[in-house]
Amino acid sequence: KEEEEKEGKEEEEEEEEKKKKKKKKKKKKKKKKKKKKKKKKKKKKKLPTTTRNSRGPKSFSWLPQIP
């Protein structure tokens, strides 16, 4: 009987240890990784240039086409 009680106690202790280990694992999962902040590259402002469309079409339909 004493041996059975000892075995029962040992089993209970083992189960408690397993539960503790599981709890520890859960705590580890809760830790969030700190996200590294990406440095934003400053865009160089280009000087305002006239676009092709703002200058108008290259070929004017009313001008005579000289080959």
PDBQT receptor file of N, H, CA, C and O in Angstrom, charges set to zero:
ATOM      1  N   LYS A   1       0.836  -1.217   0.000  1.00  0.00    +0.000 N 
ATOM      2  CA  LYS A   1       0.000   0.000   0.000  1.00  0.00    +0.000 C 
ATOM      3  C   LYS A   1       0.867   1.263   0.000  1.00  0.00    +0.000 C 
ATOM      4  O   LYS A   1       0.596   2.215  -0.731  1.00  0.00    +0.000 OA
ATOM      5  N   GLU A   2       1.904   1.254   0.824  1.00  0.00    +0.000 N 
ATOM      6  H   GLU A   2       2.124   0.480   1.418  1.00  0.00    +0.000 HD
ATOM      7  CA  GLU A   2       2.775   2.435   0.890  1.00  0.00    +0.000 C 
ATOM      8  C   GLU A   2       3.427   2.703  -0.459  1.00  0.00    +0.000 C 
ATOM      9  O   GLU A   2       3.545   3.852  -0.886  1.00  0.00    +0.000 OA
ATOM     10  N   GLU A   3       3.854   1.616  -1.134  1.00  0.00    +0.000 N 
ATOM     11  H   GLU A   3       3.758   0.683  -0.786  1.00  0.00    +0.000 HD
ATOM     12  CA  GLU A   3       4.490   1.774  -2.442  1.00  0.00    +0.000 C 
ATOM     13  C   GLU A   3       3.513   2.381  -3.444  1.00  0.00    +0.000 C 
ATOM     14  O   GLU A   3       3.881   3.250  -4.235  1.00  0.00    +0.000 OA
ATOM     15  N   GLU A   4       2.250   1.910  -3.402  1.00  0.00    +0.000 N 
ATOM     16  H   GLU A   4       1.952   1.205  -2.759  1.00  0.00    +0.000 HD
ATOM     17  CA  GLU A   4       1.239   2.452  -4.308  1.00  0.00    +0.000 C 
ATOM     18  C   GLU A   4       1.029   3.938  -4.056  1.00  0.00    +0.000 C 
ATOM     19  O   GLU A   4       0.906   4.727  -4.993  1.00  0.00    +0.000 OA
ATOM     20  N   GLU A   5       0.988   4.320  -2.752  1.00  0.00    +0.000 N 
ATOM     21  H   GLU A   5       1.088   3.679  -1.990  1.00  0.00    +0.000 HD
ATOM     22  CA  GLU A   5       0.810   5.730  -2.406  1.00  0.00    +0.000 C 
ATOM     23  C   GLU A   5       1.988   6.556  -2.927  1.00  0.00    +0.000 C 
ATOM     24  O   GLU A   5       1.813   7.652  -3.459  1.00  0.00    +0.000 OA
ATOM     25  N   LYS A   6       3.192   6.000  -2.759  1.00  0.00    +0.000 N 
ATOM     26  H   LYS A   6       3.334   5.109  -2.327  1.00  0.00    +0.000 HD
ATOM     27  CA  LYS A   6       4.386   6.712  -3.226  1.00  0.00    +0.000 C 
ATOM     28  C   LYS A   6       4.317   6.915  -4.742  1.00  0.00    +0.000 C 
ATOM     29  O   LYS A   6       4.586   8.002  -5.252  1.00  0.00    +0.000 OA
ATOM     30  N   GLU A   7       3.947   5.831  -5.453  1.00  0.00    +0.000 N 
ATOM     31  H   GLU A   7       3.728   4.948  -5.039  1.00  0.00    +0.000 HD
ATOM     32  CA  GLU A   7       3.842   5.926  -6.905  1.00  0.00    +0.000 C 
ATOM     33  C   GLU A   7       2.793   6.965  -7.298  1.00  0.00    +0.000 C 
ATOM     34  O   GLU A   7       3.003   7.755  -8.219  1.00  0.00    +0.000 OA
ATOM     35  N   GLY A   8       1.670   6.955  -6.596  1.00  0.00    +0.000 N 
ATOM     36  H   GLY A   8       1.499   6.314  -5.848  1.00  0.00    +0.000 HD
ATOM     37  CA  GLY A   8       0.595   7.920  -6.872  1.00  0.00    +0.000 C 
ATOM     38  C   GLY A   8       1.084   9.341  -6.667  1.00  0.00    +0.000 C 
ATOM     39  O   GLY A   8       0.808  10.221  -7.483  1.00  0.00    +0.000 OA
ATOM     40  N   LYS A   9       1.822   9.574  -5.561  1.00  0.00    +0.000 N 
ATOM     41  H   LYS A   9       2.046   8.859  -4.898  1.00  0.00    +0.000 HD
ATOM     42  CA  LYS A   9       2.345  10.918  -5.276  1.00  0.00    +0.000 C 
ATOM     43  C   LYS A   9       3.334  11.339  -6.357  1.00  0.00    +0.000 C 
ATOM     44  O   LYS A   9       3.325  12.479  -6.821  1.00  0.00    +0.000 OA
ATOM     45  N   GLU A  10       4.194  10.384  -6.750  1.00  0.00    +0.000 N 
ATOM     46  H   GLU A  10       4.201   9.458  -6.372  1.00  0.00    +0.000 HD
ATOM     47  CA  GLU A  10       5.188  10.703  -7.782  1.00  0.00    +0.000 C 
ATOM     48  C   GLU A  10       4.504  11.077  -9.090  1.00  0.00    +0.000 C 
ATOM     49  O   GLU A  10       4.916  12.019  -9.767  1.00  0.00    +0.000 OA
ATOM     50  N   GLU A  11       3.451  10.330  -9.444  1.00  0.00    +0.000 N 
ATOM     51  H   GLU A  11       3.117   9.565  -8.894  1.00  0.00    +0.000 HD
ATOM     52  CA  GLU A  11       2.716  10.621 -10.670  1.00  0.00    +0.000 C 
ATOM     53  C   GLU A  11       2.091  12.015 -10.607  1.00  0.00    +0.000 C 
ATOM     54  O   GLU A  11       2.121  12.774 -11.575  1.00  0.00    +0.000 OA
ATOM     55  N   GLU A  12       1.519  12.330  -9.427  1.00  0.00    +0.000 N 
ATOM     56  H   GLU A  12       1.495  11.713  -8.641  1.00  0.00    +0.000 HD
ATOM     57  CA  GLU A  12       0.907  13.649  -9.264  1.00  0.00    +0.000 C 
ATOM     58  C   GLU A  12       1.958  14.749  -9.433  1.00  0.00    +0.000 C 
ATOM     59  O   GLU A  12       1.721  15.769 -10.082  1.00  0.00    +0.000 OA
ATOM     60  N   GLU A  13       3.133  14.508  -8.825  1.00  0.00    +0.000 N 
ATOM     61  H   GLU A  13       3.325  13.680  -8.298  1.00  0.00    +0.000 HD
ATOM     62  CA  GLU A  13       4.204  15.501  -8.928  1.00  0.00    +0.000 C 
ATOM     63  C   GLU A  13       4.633  15.674 -10.384  1.00  0.00    +0.000 C 
ATOM     64  O   GLU A  13       4.858  16.792 -10.849  1.00  0.00    +0.000 OA
ATOM     65  N   GLU A  14       4.742  14.560 -11.089  1.00  0.00    +0.000 N 
ATOM     66  H   GLU A  14       4.559  13.652 -10.711  1.00  0.00    +0.000 HD
ATOM     67  CA  GLU A  14       5.129  14.632 -12.494  1.00  0.00    +0.000 C 
ATOM     68  C   GLU A  14       4.100  15.421 -13.300  1.00  0.00    +0.000 C 
ATOM     69  O   GLU A  14       4.454  16.238 -14.151  1.00  0.00    +0.000 OA
ATOM     70  N   GLU A  15       2.825  15.165 -13.020  1.00  0.00    +0.000 N 
ATOM     71  H   GLU A  15       2.538  14.501 -12.330  1.00  0.00    +0.000 HD
ATOM     72  CA  GLU A  15       1.760  15.887 -13.728  1.00  0.00    +0.000 C 
ATOM     73  C   GLU A  15       1.843  17.382 -13.436  1.00  0.00    +0.000 C 
ATOM     74  O   GLU A  15       1.679  18.209 -14.333  1.00  0.00    +0.000 OA
ATOM     75  N   GLU A  16       2.102  17.724 -12.157  1.00  0.00    +0.000 N 
ATOM     76  H   GLU A  16       2.235  17.053 -11.428  1.00  0.00    +0.000 HD
ATOM     77  CA  GLU A  16       2.217  19.144 -11.782  1.00  0.00    +0.000 C 
ATOM     78  C   GLU A  16       3.390  19.786 -12.518  1.00  0.00    +0.000 C 
ATOM     79  O   GLU A  16       3.289  20.907 -13.018  1.00  0.00    +0.000 OA
ATOM     80  N   GLU A  17       4.519  19.045 -12.577  1.00  0.00    +0.000 N 
ATOM     81  H   GLU A  17       4.601  18.135 -12.171  1.00  0.00    +0.000 HD
ATOM     82  CA  GLU A  17       5.691  19.579 -13.272  1.00  0.00    +0.000 C 
ATOM     83  C   GLU A  17       5.373  19.813 -14.748  1.00  0.00    +0.000 C 
ATOM     84  O   GLU A  17       5.754  20.837 -15.316  1.00  0.00    +0.000 OA
ATOM     85  N   LYS A  18       4.674  18.860 -15.366  1.00  0.00    +0.000 N 
ATOM     86  H   LYS A  18       4.364  18.028 -14.905  1.00  0.00    +0.000 HD
ATOM     87  CA  LYS A  18       4.301  19.007 -16.779  1.00  0.00    +0.000 C 
ATOM     88  C   LYS A  18       3.426  20.234 -16.968  1.00  0.00    +0.000 C 
ATOM     89  O   LYS A  18       3.605  20.999 -17.915  1.00  0.00    +0.000 OA
ATOM     90  N   LYS A  19       2.462  20.415 -16.042  1.00  0.00    +0.000 N 
ATOM     91  H   LYS A  19       2.317  19.793 -15.273  1.00  0.00    +0.000 HD
ATOM     92  CA  LYS A  19       1.569  21.576 -16.141  1.00  0.00    +0.000 C 
ATOM     93  C   LYS A  19       2.374  22.864 -16.035  1.00  0.00    +0.000 C 
ATOM     94  O   LYS A  19       2.142  23.814 -16.782  1.00  0.00    +0.000 OA
ATOM     95  N   LYS A  20       3.334  22.890 -15.089  1.00  0.00    +0.000 N 
ATOM     96  H   LYS A  20       3.522  22.118 -14.482  1.00  0.00    +0.000 HD
ATOM     97  CA  LYS A  20       4.161  24.081 -14.904  1.00  0.00    +0.000 C 
ATOM     98  C   LYS A  20       4.942  24.372 -16.171  1.00  0.00    +0.000 C 
ATOM     99  O   LYS A  20       5.045  25.522 -16.600  1.00  0.00    +0.000 OA
ATOM    100  N   LYS A  21       5.501  23.306 -16.777  1.00  0.00    +0.000 N 
ATOM    101  H   LYS A  21       5.417  22.372 -16.428  1.00  0.00    +0.000 HD
ATOM    102  CA  LYS A  21       6.275  23.484 -18.000  1.00  0.00    +0.000 C 
ATOM    103  C   LYS A  21       5.381  24.036 -19.108  1.00  0.00    +0.000 C 
ATOM    104  O   LYS A  21       5.794  24.926 -19.851  1.00  0.00    +0.000 OA
ATOM    105  N   LYS A  22       4.167  23.516 -19.222  1.00  0.00    +0.000 N 
ATOM    106  H   LYS A  22       3.832  22.792 -18.619  1.00  0.00    +0.000 HD
ATOM    107  CA  LYS A  22       3.228  23.991 -20.237  1.00  0.00    +0.000 C 
ATOM    108  C   LYS A  22       2.924  25.468 -20.017  1.00  0.00    +0.000 C 
ATOM    109  O   LYS A  22       2.885  26.248 -20.968  1.00  0.00    +0.000 OA
ATOM    110  N   LYS A  23       2.708  25.851 -18.758  1.00  0.00    +0.000 N 
ATOM    111  H   LYS A  23       2.739  25.218 -17.985  1.00  0.00    +0.000 HD
ATOM    112  CA  LYS A  23       2.412  27.248 -18.444  1.00  0.00    +0.000 C 
ATOM    113  C   LYS A  23       3.579  28.130 -18.854  1.00  0.00    +0.000 C 
ATOM    114  O   LYS A  23       3.387  29.205 -19.422  1.00  0.00    +0.000 OA
ATOM    115  N   LYS A  24       4.809  27.663 -18.560  1.00  0.00    +0.000 N 
ATOM    116  H   LYS A  24       4.965  26.789 -18.100  1.00  0.00    +0.000 HD
ATOM    117  CA  LYS A  24       5.986  28.446 -18.919  1.00  0.00    +0.000 C 
ATOM    118  C   LYS A  24       6.046  28.637 -20.428  1.00  0.00    +0.000 C 
ATOM    119  O   LYS A  24       6.358  29.727 -20.908  1.00  0.00    +0.000 OA
ATOM    120  N   LYS A  25       5.747  27.571 -21.180  1.00  0.00    +0.000 N 
ATOM    121  H   LYS A  25       5.493  26.686 -20.790  1.00  0.00    +0.000 HD
ATOM    122  CA  LYS A  25       5.767  27.662 -22.637  1.00  0.00    +0.000 C 
ATOM    123  C   LYS A  25       4.751  28.697 -23.108  1.00  0.00    +0.000 C 
ATOM    124  O   LYS A  25       5.031  29.476 -24.020  1.00  0.00    +0.000 OA
ATOM    125  N   LYS A  26       3.566  28.705 -22.484  1.00  0.00    +0.000 N 
ATOM    126  H   LYS A  26       3.339  28.072 -21.744  1.00  0.00    +0.000 HD
ATOM    127  CA  LYS A  26       2.528  29.665 -22.877  1.00  0.00    +0.000 C 
ATOM    128  C   LYS A  26       3.024  31.088 -22.633  1.00  0.00    +0.000 C 
ATOM    129  O   LYS A  26       2.780  31.982 -23.444  1.00  0.00    +0.000 OA
ATOM    130  N   LYS A  27       3.724  31.299 -21.509  1.00  0.00    +0.000 N 
ATOM    131  H   LYS A  27       3.922  30.573 -20.851  1.00  0.00    +0.000 HD
ATOM    132  CA  LYS A  27       4.226  32.630 -21.202  1.00  0.00    +0.000 C 
ATOM    133  C   LYS A  27       5.217  33.080 -22.264  1.00  0.00    +0.000 C 
ATOM    134  O   LYS A  27       5.243  34.246 -22.657  1.00  0.00    +0.000 OA
ATOM    135  N   LYS A  28       6.040  32.126 -22.727  1.00  0.00    +0.000 N 
ATOM    136  H   LYS A  28       6.019  31.179 -22.407  1.00  0.00    +0.000 HD
ATOM    137  CA  LYS A  28       7.020  32.474 -23.750  1.00  0.00    +0.000 C 
ATOM    138  C   LYS A  28       6.328  32.917 -25.026  1.00  0.00    +0.000 C 
ATOM    139  O   LYS A  28       6.801  33.832 -25.701  1.00  0.00    +0.000 OA
ATOM    140  N   LYS A  29       5.210  32.279 -25.366  1.00  0.00    +0.000 N 
ATOM    141  H   LYS A  29       4.826  31.536 -24.818  1.00  0.00    +0.000 HD
ATOM    142  CA  LYS A  29       4.475  32.621 -26.586  1.00  0.00    +0.000 C 
ATOM    143  C   LYS A  29       3.924  34.037 -26.513  1.00  0.00    +0.000 C 
ATOM    144  O   LYS A  29       3.802  34.711 -27.535  1.00  0.00    +0.000 OA
ATOM    145  N   LYS A  30       3.587  34.495 -25.298  1.00  0.00    +0.000 N 
ATOM    146  H   LYS A  30       3.686  33.947 -24.467  1.00  0.00    +0.000 HD
ATOM    147  CA  LYS A  30       2.973  35.812 -25.144  1.00  0.00    +0.000 C 
ATOM    148  C   LYS A  30       3.939  36.935 -25.474  1.00  0.00    +0.000 C 
ATOM    149  O   LYS A  30       3.515  38.040 -25.813  1.00  0.00    +0.000 OA
ATOM    150  N   LYS A  31       5.253  36.660 -25.378  1.00  0.00    +0.000 N 
ATOM    151  H   LYS A  31       5.598  35.763 -25.102  1.00  0.00    +0.000 HD
ATOM    152  CA  LYS A  31       6.238  37.713 -25.641  1.00  0.00    +0.000 C 
ATOM    153  C   LYS A  31       6.162  38.123 -27.104  1.00  0.00    +0.000 C 
ATOM    154  O   LYS A  31       6.247  37.278 -27.995  1.00  0.00    +0.000 OA
ATOM    155  N   LYS A  32       6.003  39.413 -27.350  1.00  0.00    +0.000 N 
ATOM    156  H   LYS A  32       5.934  40.099 -26.626  1.00  0.00    +0.000 HD
ATOM    157  CA  LYS A  32       5.926  39.914 -28.716  1.00  0.00    +0.000 C 
ATOM    158  C   LYS A  32       7.283  40.471 -29.112  1.00  0.00    +0.000 C 
ATOM    159  O   LYS A  32       7.971  41.106 -28.313  1.00  0.00    +0.000 OA
ATOM    160  N   LYS A  33       7.656  40.219 -30.366  1.00  0.00    +0.000 N 
ATOM    161  H   LYS A  33       7.097  39.703 -31.015  1.00  0.00    +0.000 HD
ATOM    162  CA  LYS A  33       8.913  40.760 -30.869  1.00  0.00    +0.000 C 
ATOM    163  C   LYS A  33       8.722  42.239 -31.154  1.00  0.00    +0.000 C 
ATOM    164  O   LYS A  33       7.704  42.655 -31.708  1.00  0.00    +0.000 OA
ATOM    165  N   LYS A  34       9.707  43.019 -30.769  1.00  0.00    +0.000 N 
ATOM    166  H   LYS A  34      10.534  42.682 -30.319  1.00  0.00    +0.000 HD
ATOM    167  CA  LYS A  34       9.637  44.448 -31.040  1.00  0.00    +0.000 C 
ATOM    168  C   LYS A  34       9.923  44.663 -32.517  1.00  0.00    +0.000 C 
ATOM    169  O   LYS A  34      10.935  44.195 -33.038  1.00  0.00    +0.000 OA
ATOM    170  N   LYS A  35       9.032  45.368 -33.184  1.00  0.00    +0.000 N 
ATOM    171  H   LYS A  35       8.210  45.749 -32.761  1.00  0.00    +0.000 HD
ATOM    172  CA  LYS A  35       9.209  45.637 -34.600  1.00  0.00    +0.000 C 
ATOM    173  C   LYS A  35      10.226  46.751 -34.771  1.00  0.00    +0.000 C 
ATOM    174  O   LYS A  35      10.155  47.781 -34.102  1.00  0.00    +0.000 OA
ATOM    175  N   LYS A  36      11.179  46.533 -35.680  1.00  0.00    +0.000 N 
ATOM    176  H   LYS A  36      11.236  45.696 -36.224  1.00  0.00    +0.000 HD
ATOM    177  CA  LYS A  36      12.162  47.564 -35.954  1.00  0.00    +0.000 C 
ATOM    178  C   LYS A  36      11.509  48.636 -36.809  1.00  0.00    +0.000 C 
ATOM    179  O   LYS A  36      10.877  48.341 -37.823  1.00  0.00    +0.000 OA
ATOM    180  N   LYS A  37      11.671  49.888 -36.386  1.00  0.00    +0.000 N 
ATOM    181  H   LYS A  37      12.185  50.127 -35.562  1.00  0.00    +0.000 HD
ATOM    182  CA  LYS A  37      11.092  50.985 -37.149  1.00  0.00    +0.000 C 
ATOM    183  C   LYS A  37      11.953  51.229 -38.378  1.00  0.00    +0.000 C 
ATOM    184  O   LYS A  37      13.164  51.426 -38.277  1.00  0.00    +0.000 OA
ATOM    185  N   LYS A  38      11.306  51.214 -39.547  1.00  0.00    +0.000 N 
ATOM    186  H   LYS A  38      10.322  51.054 -39.629  1.00  0.00    +0.000 HD
ATOM    187  CA  LYS A  38      12.028  51.467 -40.785  1.00  0.00    +0.000 C 
ATOM    188  C   LYS A  38      12.185  52.972 -40.961  1.00  0.00    +0.000 C 
ATOM    189  O   LYS A  38      11.227  53.734 -40.833  1.00  0.00    +0.000 OA
ATOM    190  N   LYS A  39      13.402  53.375 -41.253  1.00  0.00    +0.000 N 
ATOM    191  H   LYS A  39      14.181  52.756 -41.357  1.00  0.00    +0.000 HD
ATOM    192  CA  LYS A  39      13.642  54.802 -41.470  1.00  0.00    +0.000 C 
ATOM    193  C   LYS A  39      13.105  55.176 -42.845  1.00  0.00    +0.000 C 
ATOM    194  O   LYS A  39      13.449  54.551 -43.848  1.00  0.00    +0.000 OA
ATOM    195  N   LYS A  40      12.265  56.192 -42.880  1.00  0.00    +0.000 N 
ATOM    196  H   LYS A  40      11.986  56.699 -42.065  1.00  0.00    +0.000 HD
ATOM    197  CA  LYS A  40      11.705  56.644 -44.154  1.00  0.00    +0.000 C 
ATOM    198  C   LYS A  40      12.752  57.453 -44.892  1.00  0.00    +0.000 C 
ATOM    199  O   LYS A  40      13.341  58.386 -44.346  1.00  0.00    +0.000 OA
ATOM    200  N   LYS A  41      12.974  57.075 -46.159  1.00  0.00    +0.000 N 
ATOM    201  H   LYS A  41      12.495  56.318 -46.602  1.00  0.00    +0.000 HD
ATOM    202  CA  LYS A  41      13.920  57.820 -46.971  1.00  0.00    +0.000 C 
ATOM    203  C   LYS A  41      13.249  59.101 -47.436  1.00  0.00    +0.000 C 
ATOM    204  O   LYS A  41      12.126  59.091 -47.942  1.00  0.00    +0.000 OA
ATOM    205  N   LYS A  42      13.970  60.214 -47.251  1.00  0.00    +0.000 N 
ATOM    206  H   LYS A  42      14.881  60.223 -46.840  1.00  0.00    +0.000 HD
ATOM    207  CA  LYS A  42      13.412  61.489 -47.691  1.00  0.00    +0.000 C 
ATOM    208  C   LYS A  42      13.511  61.577 -49.205  1.00  0.00    +0.000 C 
ATOM    209  O   LYS A  42      14.590  61.415 -49.776  1.00  0.00    +0.000 OA
ATOM    210  N   LYS A  43      12.372  61.836 -49.852  1.00  0.00    +0.000 N 
ATOM    211  H   LYS A  43      11.497  61.967 -49.388  1.00  0.00    +0.000 HD
ATOM    212  CA  LYS A  43      12.362  61.947 -51.300  1.00  0.00    +0.000 C 
ATOM    213  C   LYS A  43      12.892  63.324 -51.677  1.00  0.00    +0.000 C 
ATOM    214  O   LYS A  43      12.462  64.346 -51.142  1.00  0.00    +0.000 OA
ATOM    215  N   LYS A  44      13.844  63.320 -52.619  1.00  0.00    +0.000 N 
ATOM    216  H   LYS A  44      14.193  62.490 -53.053  1.00  0.00    +0.000 HD
ATOM    217  CA  LYS A  44      14.387  64.586 -53.087  1.00  0.00    +0.000 C 
ATOM    218  C   LYS A  44      13.342  65.257 -53.980  1.00  0.00    +0.000 C 
ATOM    219  O   LYS A  44      12.822  64.656 -54.920  1.00  0.00    +0.000 OA
ATOM    220  N   LYS A  45      13.054  66.502 -53.663  1.00  0.00    +0.000 N 
ATOM    221  H   LYS A  45      13.476  66.991 -52.900  1.00  0.00    +0.000 HD
ATOM    222  CA  LYS A  45      12.059  67.225 -54.460  1.00  0.00    +0.000 C 
ATOM    223  C   LYS A  45      12.686  67.613 -55.788  1.00  0.00    +0.000 C 
ATOM    224  O   LYS A  45      13.699  68.311 -55.831  1.00  0.00    +0.000 OA
ATOM    225  N   LYS A  46      12.072  67.152 -56.872  1.00  0.00    +0.000 N 
ATOM    226  H   LYS A  46      11.249  66.585 -56.837  1.00  0.00    +0.000 HD
ATOM    227  CA  LYS A  46      12.570  67.489 -58.198  1.00  0.00    +0.000 C 
ATOM    228  C   LYS A  46      12.080  68.892 -58.551  1.00  0.00    +0.000 C 
ATOM    229  O   LYS A  46      10.982  69.296 -58.168  1.00  0.00    +0.000 OA
ATOM    230  N   LEU A  47      12.901  69.612 -59.276  1.00  0.00    +0.000 N 
ATOM    231  H   LEU A  47      13.793  69.284 -59.587  1.00  0.00    +0.000 HD
ATOM    232  CA  LEU A  47      12.487  70.946 -59.716  1.00  0.00    +0.000 C 
ATOM    233  C   LEU A  47      11.335  70.784 -60.695  1.00  0.00    +0.000 C 
ATOM    234  O   LEU A  47      11.325  69.862 -61.511  1.00  0.00    +0.000 OA
ATOM    235  N   PRO A  48      10.358  71.691 -60.608  1.00  0.00    +0.000 N 
ATOM    236  CA  PRO A  48       9.204  71.544 -61.502  1.00  0.00    +0.000 C 
ATOM    237  C   PRO A  48       9.612  71.690 -62.954  1.00  0.00    +0.000 C 
ATOM    238  O   PRO A  48      10.177  72.708 -63.354  1.00  0.00    +0.000 OA
ATOM    239  N   THR A  49       9.320  70.658 -63.743  1.00  0.00    +0.000 N 
ATOM    240  H   THR A  49       8.862  69.831 -63.418  1.00  0.00    +0.000 HD
ATOM    241  CA  THR A  49       9.659  70.711 -65.173  1.00  0.00    +0.000 C 
ATOM    242  C   THR A  49       8.357  70.606 -65.959  1.00  0.00    +0.000 C 
ATOM    243  O   THR A  49       7.379  70.013 -65.504  1.00  0.00    +0.000 OA
ATOM    244  N   THR A  50       8.373  71.182 -67.121  1.00  0.00    +0.000 N 
ATOM    245  H   THR A  50       9.168  71.663 -67.491  1.00  0.00    +0.000 HD
ATOM    246  CA  THR A  50       7.157  71.141 -67.927  1.00  0.00    +0.000 C 
ATOM    247  C   THR A  50       7.035  69.762 -68.562  1.00  0.00    +0.000 C 
ATOM    248  O   THR A  50       7.993  69.241 -69.134  1.00  0.00    +0.000 OA
ATOM    249  N   THR A  51       5.870  69.190 -68.456  1.00  0.00    +0.000 N 
ATOM    250  H   THR A  51       5.092  69.612 -67.992  1.00  0.00    +0.000 HD
ATOM    251  CA  THR A  51       5.651  67.871 -69.061  1.00  0.00    +0.000 C 
ATOM    252  C   THR A  51       5.314  68.054 -70.535  1.00  0.00    +0.000 C 
ATOM    253  O   THR A  51       4.959  69.147 -70.978  1.00  0.00    +0.000 OA
ATOM    254  N   ARG A  52       5.433  66.956 -71.287  1.00  0.00    +0.000 N 
ATOM    255  H   ARG A  52       5.722  66.069 -70.927  1.00  0.00    +0.000 HD
ATOM    256  CA  ARG A  52       5.180  67.022 -72.727  1.00  0.00    +0.000 C 
ATOM    257  C   ARG A  52       3.739  67.462 -72.989  1.00  0.00    +0.000 C 
ATOM    258  O   ARG A  52       3.481  68.222 -73.923  1.00  0.00    +0.000 OA
ATOM    259  N   ASN A  53       2.809  66.989 -72.176  1.00  0.00    +0.000 N 
ATOM    260  H   ASN A  53       3.019  66.371 -71.418  1.00  0.00    +0.000 HD
ATOM    261  CA  ASN A  53       1.401  67.320 -72.412  1.00  0.00    +0.000 C 
ATOM    262  C   ASN A  53       1.129  68.800 -72.164  1.00  0.00    +0.000 C 
ATOM    263  O   ASN A  53       0.313  69.408 -72.856  1.00  0.00    +0.000 OA
ATOM    264  N   SER A  54       1.817  69.385 -71.169  1.00  0.00    +0.000 N 
ATOM    265  H   SER A  54       2.480  68.891 -70.607  1.00  0.00    +0.000 HD
ATOM    266  CA  SER A  54       1.561  70.793 -70.871  1.00  0.00    +0.000 C 
ATOM    267  C   SER A  54       2.098  71.682 -71.988  1.00  0.00    +0.000 C 
ATOM    268  O   SER A  54       1.590  72.783 -72.198  1.00  0.00    +0.000 OA
ATOM    269  N   ARG A  55       3.144  71.205 -72.725  1.00  0.00    +0.000 N 
ATOM    270  H   ARG A  55       3.556  70.310 -72.555  1.00  0.00    +0.000 HD
ATOM    271  CA  ARG A  55       3.689  71.978 -73.832  1.00  0.00    +0.000 C 
ATOM    272  C   ARG A  55       2.820  71.859 -75.083  1.00  0.00    +0.000 C 
ATOM    273  O   ARG A  55       2.942  72.643 -76.024  1.00  0.00    +0.000 OA
ATOM    274  N   GLY A  56       1.944  70.861 -75.068  1.00  0.00    +0.000 N 
ATOM    275  H   GLY A  56       1.845  70.223 -74.304  1.00  0.00    +0.000 HD
ATOM    276  CA  GLY A  56       1.059  70.673 -76.211  1.00  0.00    +0.000 C 
ATOM    277  C   GLY A  56       1.582  69.567 -77.111  1.00  0.00    +0.000 C 
ATOM    278  O   GLY A  56       2.717  69.117 -76.955  1.00  0.00    +0.000 OA
ATOM    279  N   PRO A  57       0.760  69.131 -78.047  1.00  0.00    +0.000 N 
ATOM    280  CA  PRO A  57       1.193  68.051 -78.941  1.00  0.00    +0.000 C 
ATOM    281  C   PRO A  57       2.338  68.488 -79.821  1.00  0.00    +0.000 C 
ATOM    282  O   PRO A  57       2.424  69.648 -80.223  1.00  0.00    +0.000 OA
ATOM    283  N   LYS A  58       3.248  67.520 -80.127  1.00  0.00    +0.000 N 
ATOM    284  H   LYS A  58       3.179  66.578 -79.800  1.00  0.00    +0.000 HD
ATOM    285  CA  LYS A  58       4.427  67.865 -80.927  1.00  0.00    +0.000 C 
ATOM    286  C   LYS A  58       4.022  68.242 -82.353  1.00  0.00    +0.000 C 
ATOM    287  O   LYS A  58       4.575  69.165 -82.951  1.00  0.00    +0.000 OA
ATOM    288  N   SER A  59       3.041  67.502 -82.880  1.00  0.00    +0.000 N 
ATOM    289  H   SER A  59       2.592  66.753 -82.395  1.00  0.00    +0.000 HD
ATOM    290  CA  SER A  59       2.630  67.793 -84.263  1.00  0.00    +0.000 C 
ATOM    291  C   SER A  59       1.268  68.490 -84.245  1.00  0.00    +0.000 C 
ATOM    292  O   SER A  59       0.313  67.996 -83.646  1.00  0.00    +0.000 OA
ATOM    293  N   PHE A  60       1.197  69.607 -84.889  1.00  0.00    +0.000 N 
ATOM    294  H   PHE A  60       1.973  70.008 -85.376  1.00  0.00    +0.000 HD
ATOM    295  CA  PHE A  60      -0.071  70.326 -84.948  1.00  0.00    +0.000 C 
ATOM    296  C   PHE A  60      -0.782  69.947 -86.242  1.00  0.00    +0.000 C 
ATOM    297  O   PHE A  60      -0.203  69.980 -87.327  1.00  0.00    +0.000 OA
ATOM    298  N   SER A  61      -2.031  69.592 -86.097  1.00  0.00    +0.000 N 
ATOM    299  H   SER A  61      -2.502  69.565 -85.215  1.00  0.00    +0.000 HD
ATOM    300  CA  SER A  61      -2.765  69.093 -87.276  1.00  0.00    +0.000 C 
ATOM    301  C   SER A  61      -2.972  70.197 -88.313  1.00  0.00    +0.000 C 
ATOM    302  O   SER A  61      -3.090  69.907 -89.504  1.00  0.00    +0.000 OA
ATOM    303  N   TRP A  62      -3.018  71.452 -87.879  1.00  0.00    +0.000 N 
ATOM    304  H   TRP A  62      -2.923  71.687 -86.912  1.00  0.00    +0.000 HD
ATOM    305  CA  TRP A  62      -3.296  72.509 -88.856  1.00  0.00    +0.000 C 
ATOM    306  C   TRP A  62      -2.039  72.974 -89.604  1.00  0.00    +0.000 C 
ATOM    307  O   TRP A  62      -2.131  73.700 -90.594  1.00  0.00    +0.000 OA
ATOM    308  N   LEU A  63      -0.857  72.542 -89.115  1.00  0.00    +0.000 N 
ATOM    309  H   LEU A  63      -0.783  71.952 -88.311  1.00  0.00    +0.000 HD
ATOM    310  CA  LEU A  63       0.365  72.910 -89.840  1.00  0.00    +0.000 C 
ATOM    311  C   LEU A  63       0.561  71.949 -91.017  1.00  0.00    +0.000 C 
ATOM    312  O   LEU A  63       0.270  70.759 -90.900  1.00  0.00    +0.000 OA
ATOM    313  N   PRO A  64       1.038  72.446 -92.110  1.00  0.00    +0.000 N 
ATOM    314  CA  PRO A  64       1.282  71.546 -93.255  1.00  0.00    +0.000 C 
ATOM    315  C   PRO A  64       2.419  70.576 -92.933  1.00  0.00    +0.000 C 
ATOM    316  O   PRO A  64       3.466  70.987 -92.433  1.00  0.00    +0.000 OA
ATOM    317  N   GLN A  65       2.215  69.299 -93.218  1.00  0.00    +0.000 N 
ATOM    318  H   GLN A  65       1.364  68.965 -93.624  1.00  0.00    +0.000 HD
ATOM    319  CA  GLN A  65       3.222  68.276 -92.902  1.00  0.00    +0.000 C 
ATOM    320  C   GLN A  65       4.300  68.292 -93.968  1.00  0.00    +0.000 C 
ATOM    321  O   GLN A  65       4.047  67.999 -95.136  1.00  0.00    +0.000 OA
ATOM    322  N   ILE A  66       5.505  68.638 -93.544  1.00  0.00    +0.000 N 
ATOM    323  H   ILE A  66       5.711  68.876 -92.594  1.00  0.00    +0.000 HD
ATOM    324  CA  ILE A  66       6.622  68.646 -94.507  1.00  0.00    +0.000 C 
ATOM    325  C   ILE A  66       7.432  67.366 -94.276  1.00  0.00    +0.000 C 
ATOM    326  O   ILE A  66       7.957  67.169 -93.180  1.00  0.00    +0.000 OA
ATOM    327  N   PRO A  67       7.542  66.512 -95.260  1.00  0.00    +0.000 N 
ATOM    328  CA  PRO A  67       8.271  65.265 -95.071  1.00  0.00    +0.000 C 
ATOM    329  C   PRO A  67       9.779  65.481 -94.957  1.00  0.00    +0.000 C 
ATOM    330  O   PRO A  67      10.530  64.519 -94.795  1.00  0.00    +0.000 OA
TER     331      PRO A  67
